[in-house]
């Protein structure tokens, strides 16, 4: 399967680095699909991104100048220079972390697009959109070898310029001669709904990884309070796609039923363990797991419910001067 993102999607989703873009990259990898990148889309996306970055920088410089006028003295503003802009935009596709197939601009695609302009056919029937005709020709070329999903909010591609009516009739007719199929979606959300799949982790592995790192602390909590674990754990978890399509963020809760080892007649006891961490799909491994503390819940002999909670303090890194912040996303998997 080939996924073709139009330049308007690459641009609006910041090179697929937005939250929904990260989710799309994750499911593309899970699906074993490839992102096809026509040269016309690549050139337009790079051009528009450069202009957008320059406008953002210009606005920040102007706002900083006004603040300096008001306050008289403020911290120096450090922003990317032109070389850094060029380097970053060059990497926008190479660092997307999905398989990319680049499609060079060809005379055949240009000729096909030009004919559509002459015949006033979609996607070039209103404003003589040469680029759209080239993109369509590239989609037909891809269709010879596999299914194609075209993601664009450009209404020139749609029947009666309506998203819910699918491909324009002449485009659907052209695609019908191929054994493979083409689908069109107006945005990332619609693509995700089409290609998403259920992602499950092994709760047994999750519990083992967490217990392995916290065995002494958990045992100490149970011993101090006179309880022992009984039975198998009940696990609840939430998974989130991150900026790295190979790494999931996980929040979890592990519950154990417990027996009272004292003579206090405490009943309905359970141990609740909460934490978070990362899960690497390619290695089937849990990393950087944190323990949010142990909680014991039980009923006293008089029926009153009692809670005993452990407190965990996480120390962040000490930063001298300006801290460098990093982009991150979390997209919850249902």
CORVENZI-V68547 format. One record per residue. N is the residue number from 0. RES is the residue in one small letter. PHI is phi in whole degrees, -180 to 180 (NA if undefined). OMEGA is omega in whole degrees, 0 to 359 (none if undefined). D_LAST is the distance of its C-alpha to the last C-alpha in Angstrom with 2 decimals. Layout:
N,RES,PHI,OMEGA,D_LAST
N,RES,PHI,OMEGA,D_LAST
This chain:
0,x,NA,176,23.77
1,x,-109,174,24.79
2,x,-110,178,22.76
3,x,-113,175,25.20
4,x,-94,176,24.23
5,x,-67,183,27.03
6,x,-62,179,28.59
7,x,-65,177,27.26
8,x,-79,176,23.66
9,x,-54,184,24.76
10,x,-73,184,26.56
11,x,-67,180,24.10
12,x,-98,175,21.26
13,x,53,180,23.85
14,x,67,182,24.06
15,x,64,177,20.28
16,x,-98,175,20.20
17,x,-73,179,18.26
18,x,-62,179,14.65
19,x,-69,177,13.72
20,x,-63,178,16.46
21,x,-64,178,15.14
22,x,-63,179,11.78
23,x,-62,180,14.18
24,x,-62,180,16.37
25,x,-62,183,13.83
26,x,-72,175,12.94
27,x,-61,178,16.68
28,x,-65,179,17.64
29,x,-63,181,15.37
30,x,-80,184,16.98
31,x,74,182,20.38
32,x,-87,177,21.22
33,x,-124,174,23.76
34,x,-93,177,24.19
35,x,-93,185,27.59
36,x,-125,174,29.49
37,x,-60,183,32.61
38,x,-60,181,35.24
39,x,-64,178,35.60
40,x,-71,180,31.98
41,x,-61,182,32.41
42,x,-65,181,35.66
43,x,-67,180,34.48
44,x,-63,180,31.34
45,x,-61,181,33.46
46,x,-63,182,36.12
47,x,-69,179,33.87
48,x,-66,177,32.04
49,x,-59,180,35.45
50,x,-64,180,36.66
51,x,-64,180,33.64
52,x,-62,179,34.00
53,x,-63,179,37.72
54,x,-68,178,37.26
55,x,-62,180,34.87
56,x,-64,180,37.39
57,x,-61,180,40.26
58,x,-66,180,38.69
59,x,-67,178,37.99
60,x,-63,180,41.56
61,x,-66,178,42.98
62,x,-65,178,41.02
63,x,-64,180,42.09
64,x,-63,180,45.68
65,x,-67,177,45.62
66,x,-64,178,44.29
67,x,-62,178,47.03
68,x,-63,182,49.58
69,x,-73,186,48.46
70,x,-89,179,48.14
71,x,85,181,50.80
72,x,-156,177,49.07
73,x,-143,179,45.41
74,x,-63,178,43.54
75,x,-65,179,43.84
76,x,-88,180,40.94
77,x,-109,183,39.74
78,x,-132,178,38.05
79,x,-61,175,37.64
80,x,-92,186,40.85
81,x,-63,178,41.35
82,x,-64,179,41.25
83,x,-67,176,37.93
84,x,-62,180,36.53
85,x,-60,182,37.84
86,x,-65,182,36.45
87,x,-67,181,32.95
88,x,-67,177,32.77
89,x,-61,184,34.13
90,x,-92,187,31.22
91,x,-60,181,28.46
92,x,-96,183,27.95
93,x,-70,182,29.08
94,x,-103,184,26.53
95,x,-76,174,23.44
96,x,65,167,22.66
97,x,-135,179,22.15
98,x,-71,182,24.99
99,x,-118,175,27.14
100,x,-113,181,29.96
101,x,-87,180,32.47
102,x,-114,180,34.56
103,x,-67,176,37.96
104,x,-68,184,39.63
105,x,-122,177,42.10
106,x,-63,181,45.10
107,x,-62,179,43.69
108,x,-66,179,40.58
109,x,-64,180,42.86
110,x,-64,179,45.25
111,x,-61,180,42.60
112,x,-66,182,41.30
113,x,-64,179,44.88
114,x,-64,178,45.69
115,x,-65,177,42.80
116,x,-65,179,44.21
117,x,-62,182,47.64
118,x,-81,181,46.40
119,x,54,178,44.20
120,x,-110,174,41.17
121,x,-58,7,37.49
122,x,-91,186,36.03
123,x,-124,187,39.46
124,x,-96,183,41.07
125,x,-117,184,41.13
126,x,-116,178,41.33
127,x,53,182,42.29
128,x,-76,181,39.05
129,x,-63,182,40.31
130,x,-61,181,37.19
131,x,-64,177,35.01
132,x,-65,178,37.46
133,x,-67,179,37.27
134,x,-60,180,33.47
135,x,-64,179,33.73
136,x,-60,178,36.46
137,x,-67,178,34.35
138,x,-63,179,31.48
139,x,-65,178,34.09
140,x,-63,178,35.30
141,x,-67,184,31.87
142,x,-64,179,31.55
143,x,-66,185,34.48
144,x,-116,181,32.51
145,x,-167,176,28.84
146,x,-67,182,26.32
147,x,-130,172,25.73
148,x,-114,179,22.97
149,x,-102,181,24.64
150,x,-109,181,22.67
151,x,-153,173,25.13
152,x,-101,177,25.68
153,x,-78,187,29.39
154,x,-70,178,30.52
155,x,-61,183,33.44
156,x,-84,190,31.31
157,x,-103,178,30.27
158,x,-62,182,32.32
159,x,55,179,34.25
160,x,57,182,32.28
161,x,-120,184,29.36
162,x,-59,186,25.76
163,x,-82,180,25.03
164,x,-105,176,28.10
165,x,75,183,27.14
166,x,-61,171,29.70
167,x,-57,189,33.23
168,x,-58,182,35.45
169,x,-66,178,37.68
170,x,-72,178,34.78
171,x,-63,178,33.22
172,x,-64,179,36.72
173,x,-63,182,37.17
174,x,-76,186,33.91
175,x,-68,182,34.74
176,x,-79,182,37.42
177,x,-96,179,35.01
178,x,-71,177,33.44
179,x,-86,185,30.11
180,x,-114,176,27.98
181,x,-125,177,26.90
182,x,-124,182,24.11
183,x,-126,182,23.97
184,x,-134,182,21.22
185,x,-79,182,22.09
186,x,-164,182,19.35
187,x,-63,183,16.52
188,x,-60,180,13.83
189,x,-67,177,15.41
190,x,-65,180,15.61
191,x,-59,179,11.96
192,x,-61,182,11.33
193,x,-80,190,14.17
194,x,-107,184,13.64
195,x,-65,179,10.00
196,x,-136,179,9.81
197,x,-72,177,8.15
198,x,-114,180,8.94
199,x,-123,175,10.58
200,x,-114,180,13.16
201,x,-82,181,16.34
202,x,-61,178,16.51
203,x,-62,179,20.26
204,x,-66,179,20.46
205,x,-61,180,18.42
206,x,-62,180,20.81
207,x,-61,181,23.81
208,x,-65,181,23.11
209,x,-71,181,22.76
210,x,-63,181,25.75
211,x,-57,182,27.85
212,x,-87,187,27.77
213,x,-131,187,28.30
214,x,-58,184,30.45
215,x,-65,181,33.57
216,x,-65,180,31.98
217,x,-66,180,30.14
218,x,-62,179,33.34
219,x,-64,179,35.38
220,x,-62,180,33.30
221,x,-66,183,33.70
222,x,-65,182,37.38
223,x,-62,186,38.32
224,x,-104,173,36.92
225,x,74,178,38.16
226,x,-129,170,35.05
227,x,-135,180,33.89
228,x,-74,175,30.54
229,x,-138,177,30.43
230,x,78,181,28.09
231,x,-89,182,24.77
232,x,-76,170,21.98
233,x,-104,187,18.89
234,x,-116,172,15.92
235,x,-122,182,12.81
236,x,-149,172,10.68
237,x,-123,179,8.05
238,x,-108,180,7.92
239,x,-133,171,8.90
240,x,-71,178,10.73
241,x,-114,178,14.33
242,x,-66,175,17.48
243,x,-103,184,18.28
244,x,-64,178,16.31
245,x,-98,185,17.55
246,x,-126,175,16.37
247,x,-105,171,13.12
248,x,-95,183,13.32
249,x,-131,169,12.44
250,x,-109,185,13.10
251,x,-148,174,14.24
252,x,-136,181,16.54
253,x,-119,180,19.06
254,x,-119,174,21.35
255,x,-122,167,24.71
256,x,-75,184,27.27
257,x,-131,172,30.65
258,x,-100,177,34.31
259,x,-84,180,36.86
260,x,-93,180,39.66
261,x,-90,178,41.85
262,x,-107,187,44.17
263,x,-95,180,42.33
264,x,58,176,40.73
265,x,-82,187,37.26
266,x,-126,176,34.68
267,x,51,183,30.94
268,x,-81,174,30.38
269,x,-148,176,27.14
270,x,-102,181,26.27
271,x,-114,179,23.02
272,x,-115,179,22.07
273,x,-126,179,19.58
274,x,-170,175,18.98
275,x,-149,180,17.10
276,x,172,180,17.83
277,x,-121,179,17.15
278,x,-126,179,16.41
279,x,-91,185,18.46
280,x,-67,185,17.29
281,x,-70,181,20.84
282,x,-106,183,22.46
283,x,50,186,19.96
284,x,-134,175,20.97
285,x,-98,182,19.87
286,x,-131,173,21.78
287,x,51,181,22.76
288,x,-79,180,21.44
289,x,-113,178,22.48
290,x,-103,180,23.52
291,x,-87,178,23.15
292,x,109,180,25.86
293,x,-100,178,26.57
294,x,-131,174,26.69
295,x,-106,179,28.87
296,x,-124,181,28.66
297,x,-159,178,31.46
298,x,-110,176,33.99
299,x,-77,183,37.63
300,x,-60,180,40.48
301,x,-85,178,40.90
302,x,93,179,37.29
303,x,-71,178,36.17
304,x,-86,183,32.73
305,x,-124,178,32.97
306,x,-126,175,30.54
307,x,-122,185,31.50
308,x,-117,171,29.39
309,x,-91,182,29.98
310,x,-111,178,29.70
311,x,-121,178,28.63
312,x,-111,179,29.74
313,x,-99,180,28.34
314,x,-92,177,31.04
315,x,-85,180,30.22
316,x,-69,177,32.54
317,x,-85,183,35.82
318,x,-118,175,36.32
319,x,-103,183,39.77
320,x,86,182,40.00
321,x,-73,178,37.21
322,x,-85,175,33.82
323,x,-89,181,31.98
324,x,-100,182,28.38
325,x,-119,179,25.75
326,x,-71,176,22.93
327,x,-148,179,19.42
328,x,-136,172,15.91
329,x,-141,178,12.49
330,x,-116,186,9.42
331,x,-72,176,6.23
332,x,-89,181,3.77
333,x,-79,none,0.00
